């Protein structure tokens, strides 16, 4: 089951991890979760997806703060979003990505980091689900943003039935909330 921890806004710079430190941090998270991990870290937004039977958001957030040398007591908890389960996690993620796309500069920086992350671990099942959902979402007329991954870097496998269903639920939920 996929879970998500996102840090946005002013607090994101406190949780930012440079690309050279992410593999070590992902190894720590894999130790706690026994599952695959994908992390996209920028100074204005960081997203950590992990696959685990049960959510470990609190433990991972504490470990992340420790690794980033951040004191959790001074962090605005409203800028930290935790989600449990694939549907909730991916719905919140893609809604926030669609919102982020209204800021062209930040969206381009984020998508560049996302592409690098995906390129470095293309066989990661968590990354493949994200890219598969994104591929389907950007092809839908209600989504008005560029894909996170360029056409040349997209996954070549077809969307699974589950990923397609999830993408459609995200589209339907977003349409009903607008």
C-alpha positions in Angstrom: 0.0 0.0 0.0 1.4 3.4 -1.0 1.6 6.2 1.6 2.7 9.8 1.2 4.4 12.5 3.2 4.6 16.0 1.6 6.2 19.1 2.9 5.3 22.3 1.2 5.8 26.0 1.7 8.3 27.6 4.0 9.0 24.3 5.8 10.1 22.5 2.7 13.5 24.1 2.8 14.0 22.6 6.2 13.3 19.1 4.8 15.2 19.5 1.6 17.7 16.8 0.9 20.3 17.2 -1.8 20.2 14.4 -4.5 23.5 12.9 -3.1 21.9 12.2 0.3 18.6 10.8 -0.9 19.8 7.2 -1.6 21.0 6.9 2.1 17.8 8.3 3.4 15.7 6.0 1.2 17.6 3.1 2.6 16.7 4.1 6.1 13.0 4.4 5.1 13.2 1.0 3.4 14.5 -0.4 6.7 11.4 0.9 8.5 8.8 0.0 5.8 10.3 -3.0 4.1 9.0 -1.5 0.9 10.0 0.6 -2.1 10.5 4.4 -1.7 10.4 7.4 -4.1 11.4 10.8 -3.0 11.2 14.1 -4.9 13.0 16.9 -2.9 13.1 20.6 -3.8 13.5 23.6 -1.6 9.8 24.5 -2.0 8.3 21.1 -1.9 9.4 17.6 -1.0 7.3 14.4 -1.5 8.1 11.0 -0.1 6.1 8.0 -1.3 6.7 4.7 0.3 5.1 1.3 0.0 4.3 -0.5 3.3 1.6 -2.7 4.8 0.8 -0.1 7.5 1.6 3.6 7.6 4.8 4.7 9.3 4.3 8.5 8.7 5.2 9.6 12.2 8.4 7.5 12.4 9.5 8.5 8.9 8.8 12.2 9.5 10.9 12.1 12.7 13.7 10.3 10.9 13.5 12.7 8.0 13.7 15.7 10.4 16.7 14.1 12.1 18.4 13.4 8.8 17.7 17.0 7.6 18.8 18.4 11.0 15.4 20.0 11.5 13.6 20.6 14.8 10.0 19.3 14.4 8.8 21.5 17.2 9.4 24.7 15.2 7.8 23.4 12.0 4.3 24.5 11.0 2.4 21.2 10.9 -0.1 22.7 8.4 2.6 22.5 5.8 3.1 18.8 6.3 0.6 16.5 4.6 0.5 12.8 5.4 -1.8 10.4 3.5 -2.6 6.8 4.1 -3.3 4.4 1.2 -2.8 4.7 -2.5 -6.1 6.4 -3.4 -5.9 9.1 -0.7 -2.1 9.6 -1.3 -2.3 9.9 -5.0 -5.5 12.0 -5.0 -3.9 14.5 -2.7 -0.6 14.4 -4.6 -2.1 15.0 -8.1 -4.5 17.7 -6.9 -1.6 19.6 -5.4 0.6 19.0 -8.5 -2.2 20.4 -10.6 -2.3 23.5 -8.3 1.5 23.7 -8.4 1.4 23.8 -12.2 -0.2 27.3 -12.0 3.3 28.5 -10.9 5.2 27.7 -14.1 8.7 28.3 -12.6 8.2 26.0 -9.6 6.4 23.4 -11.6 9.3 23.2 -14.1 11.8 22.9 -11.2 9.7 20.2 -9.6 9.1 18.3 -12.8 12.9 18.4 -13.6 13.6 16.8 -10.2 10.8 14.3 -10.7 12.2 13.3 -14.1 15.7 12.9 -12.6 14.3 10.8 -9.7 12.3 8.6 -12.1 15.2 8.3 -14.6 17.5 7.0 -11.7 15.0 4.3 -10.7 12.7 3.5 -13.6 11.9 0.0 -12.3 10.6 1.3 -9.0 7.0 0.1 -8.8 6.0 3.3 -6.8 7.5 5.5 -9.5 5.9 3.5 -12.2 2.4 3.9 -10.6 3.0 7.7 -10.3 4.1 8.0 -13.9 1.3 5.8 -15.1 -1.3 7.8 -13.3 0.2 11.1 -14.5 0.3 9.9 -18.1 -3.4 9.1 -18.0 -4.3 12.3 -16.1 -2.5 14.7 -18.5 -4.3 13.1 -21.5 -7.7 13.9 -19.9 -9.2 17.2 -21.1 -9.8 18.4 -17.5 -6.0 18.4 -16.7 -4.4 21.6 -17.9 -0.7 20.9 -17.2 2.3 19.3 -18.8 3.2 15.8 -17.8 5.8 15.3 -15.1 7.8 13.0 -17.4 8.6 13.9 -21.0 7.1 11.8 -23.7 10.5 10.3 -24.5 10.9 9.2 -20.8 7.5 7.8 -20.3 7.0 4.2 -19.3 6.3 2.0 -22.2 4.0 -0.4 -20.4 0.3 0.1 -20.5 -1.6 1.3 -17.5 -2.8 -1.4 -15.3 -6.5 -1.7 -14.6 -5.9 -0.5 -11.0 -3.8 2.5 -12.1 -6.4 3.4 -14.8 -9.2 3.2 -12.2 -7.3 5.3 -9.7 -6.5 7.9 -12.3 -10.2 8.1 -13.3 -11.3 8.4 -9.6 -8.8 11.3 -9.2 -10.2 13.0 -12.3 -13.8 12.5 -11.1 -13.1 13.7 -7.6 -11.3 16.8 -8.9 -14.1 17.6 -11.4 -16.7 17.3 -8.6 -14.7 19.6 -6.3 -14.3 22.4 -8.9 
